[in-house]
């Protein structure tokens, strides 16, 4: 899964389309909000956690990272909830989000065992 599903291209075009389609909503967000950076951070948190597990060093995962892995994208970045129900309109983003969400859920099950 890690090699096949989590190494796809970053969905720049869909993220750009979301920003265009929801221009008003984005204009109301703080200046620090950056969808590309936030989505990348979400993906890297999942991928990084998987790397710890695959290397057998899960005891070295930083506590904050363990807290973040418990949150899906929209829980972690609630300011983007305005497009949560429209993700299916953006297939590349939906594919990436679904892949990372599936991996995140598997990690949670792994840690709960």
C-alpha positions as CSV (number, residue, x, y, z in Angstrom):
1,X,0.0,0.0,0.0
2,X,2.8,2.4,1.0
3,X,4.5,2.1,-2.4
4,X,1.4,1.8,-4.6
5,X,-1.1,4.1,-3.1
6,X,0.8,6.8,-1.1
7,X,3.3,7.8,-3.7
8,X,1.0,9.3,-6.3
9,X,1.2,12.8,-7.7
10,X,0.2,15.6,-5.4
11,X,-3.3,16.9,-6.5
12,X,-2.2,20.4,-7.3
13,X,-4.9,20.9,-10.0
14,X,-7.7,19.8,-7.8
15,X,-6.5,22.0,-4.9
16,X,-6.3,24.9,-7.3
17,X,-9.8,24.3,-8.5
18,X,-11.1,24.1,-5.0
19,X,-9.6,27.5,-4.2
20,X,-11.2,28.9,-7.3
21,X,-14.6,27.3,-6.7
22,X,-14.6,28.4,-3.0
23,X,-13.0,31.8,-3.4
24,X,-15.3,33.5,-1.0
25,X,-14.8,30.9,1.7
26,X,-11.0,31.0,1.3
27,X,-11.1,34.8,1.5
28,X,-12.5,34.5,5.0
29,X,-9.7,32.2,6.3
30,X,-6.7,33.5,8.2
31,X,-3.6,34.5,6.2
32,X,-1.8,31.5,7.6
33,X,-4.2,29.1,5.9
34,X,-2.7,27.4,2.9
35,X,-4.5,24.4,1.5
36,X,-1.5,23.0,-0.4
37,X,0.7,23.2,2.7
38,X,-2.0,21.8,5.1
39,X,-2.8,18.9,2.8
40,X,0.9,18.1,2.3
41,X,1.4,18.3,6.1
42,X,-1.5,15.9,6.7
43,X,-0.1,13.4,4.1
44,X,3.5,13.7,5.4
45,X,2.3,13.0,9.0
46,X,0.7,9.8,7.8
47,X,3.7,8.8,5.6
48,X,6.2,9.7,8.3
49,X,4.4,7.6,10.8
50,X,4.3,4.7,8.4
51,X,8.1,5.1,8.0
52,X,8.6,4.8,11.7
53,X,6.5,1.6,11.8
54,X,8.2,0.0,8.8
55,X,11.6,0.8,10.3
56,X,10.6,-0.9,13.6
57,X,11.1,2.3,15.5
58,X,7.5,3.3,16.4
59,X,8.7,4.0,20.0
60,X,10.5,7.0,18.5
61,X,7.4,8.7,17.1
62,X,7.1,12.1,18.6
63,X,4.1,12.4,21.0
64,X,2.6,15.3,18.9
65,X,2.7,13.1,15.8
66,X,0.8,10.4,17.6
67,X,-1.9,12.9,18.5
68,X,-2.1,14.2,14.9
69,X,-2.4,10.7,13.4
70,X,-5.7,10.3,15.3
71,X,-7.3,13.2,13.3
72,X,-8.6,13.0,9.8
73,X,-7.8,15.9,7.5
74,X,-11.0,17.8,8.2
75,X,-10.7,17.3,12.0
76,X,-7.1,18.5,11.9
77,X,-7.9,21.5,9.6
78,X,-11.6,22.3,10.4
79,X,-11.4,25.6,8.6
80,X,-11.7,23.6,5.3
81,X,-14.9,21.8,6.3
82,X,-16.8,24.0,3.8
83,X,-15.7,21.7,1.0
84,X,-15.7,18.4,2.9
85,X,-19.0,17.2,1.2
86,X,-17.7,18.2,-2.2
87,X,-14.4,16.2,-2.2
88,X,-15.9,13.8,-4.7
89,X,-16.0,16.7,-7.3
90,X,-12.2,16.6,-7.3
91,X,-11.2,13.0,-8.2
92,X,-7.4,13.4,-7.8
93,X,-7.8,14.9,-4.4
94,X,-10.4,12.3,-3.4
95,X,-8.1,9.5,-4.4
96,X,-5.1,10.9,-2.4
97,X,-7.3,11.7,0.6
98,X,-8.9,8.3,0.5
99,X,-5.5,6.6,0.3
100,X,-4.0,8.5,3.2
101,X,-7.1,8.1,5.2
102,X,-7.1,4.4,4.7
103,X,-3.4,4.3,5.8
104,X,-4.1,6.5,8.8
105,X,-6.9,4.2,9.9
106,X,-4.7,1.1,9.5
107,X,-2.0,2.9,11.7
108,X,-4.6,3.6,14.4
109,X,-5.6,-0.1,14.4
110,X,-1.9,-1.1,14.5
111,X,-1.3,1.1,17.6
112,X,-4.5,0.0,19.4
113,X,-3.6,-3.7,19.0
